[in-house]
Amino acid sequence: MFPENTPALQQVQFGQVAAYGVAYETALYYAHLQPSQFAVGGPPYFKILTGIGVSKDTPGLEASLRKNLDAMMADGTYAAIYQKWHLTADMLPKS
């Protein structure tokens, strides 16, 4: 068990372990950073639900975030960002 990704991935580099389970985005990053040493072992097998915390002292911020996310999804910006960074597996469905 490793407390952080860096020492675990170093062990993969050194040949001490054959594989290490890590967040999909991190796996893609390291595979892109050092393609001769790392490869993504497959598509994500689980999605982690995440969200955006909004202070109650910022009225309207949640509505603005929703409005702008919906606009980005409608005009294709959202998909373009995820495609650029090869993260389409993480995309939210259109609301």
N, C-alpha and C positions, 0 to 999 in steps of 0.2 A: 504494500500500500504506500502510495506517495502523497505527501501533503500538497504538492503543487505539480503542474504539468511539466515544467522545465526539467526537473531531475528525472522524471519518468521518461520523457522523450530522449533525454541524454542516454538513458539505459538502453533504449531502442537503438540509438546511434552506435553505442559501444558493443551491441550484440548481446547484452546481458539478458534482455527480454525480447521476444519476437514481436509482440504487439502491445498496445496500450489503448484502452478505451478513453476517448476524450470527446469533448463537445465537437459537433460536426464543423462548426466555424473554425475552431482551433485546428482541427485535422486538415482542413483545406488550406489554412494559412501556412502551416508547416510543410505541407506537401508542395505548395507553391514556392515557399522560401528555399527549400532544399529538396528539389525533386529527385536527386540522385540517392537520397537517404530515406525519404518518406513517401508513402502512398496512402491514399484513403482506401480503407478496406472494403467499403461498400456504402450504400446509401444509409441515411440515418434510420435507426430502428425504433426511435422513440422521439416524441416532441415534448419539449419542456415549455409549459405555459409561463409566459412572462407578461409583464404589464408596465405601465408608466404610472408612477406615483405622482399625484398632483396635490399641491398644497390647497387646503380649504381657503387660504387667504388670497388665492388668485382666481376670483370668480371669472367664469367664461373661458378659462384655459382648457378645460376638458372638452367643451363644445368646439373650441377652435382646433384642438388636436384632431378630433373626430372629423370635422369638416375638411381639414386639409388632407388627412389620410384618405378620406373618400375621394377628394379631388385628384390626388395623386394616383389612386387606383383607376379612376375613370379616364384620365388622360394618358395612362401608360407609364408615367414616371416611376411609380412604385415597382412595376415589373422590370423596368429597365435597370433600376438600381440593383435589384436582386440578381438579374441576369449578368450584369457587369461583374459582380463579385461571386458568381457561381453558387448562389444561395437560394435558388428557386424552391428547394425542398422546404425552406423555412417560411415561404410566403403565406400570408393569411388569405383565407377565402374572401371574396368580395362580400361586403355586408349588404 
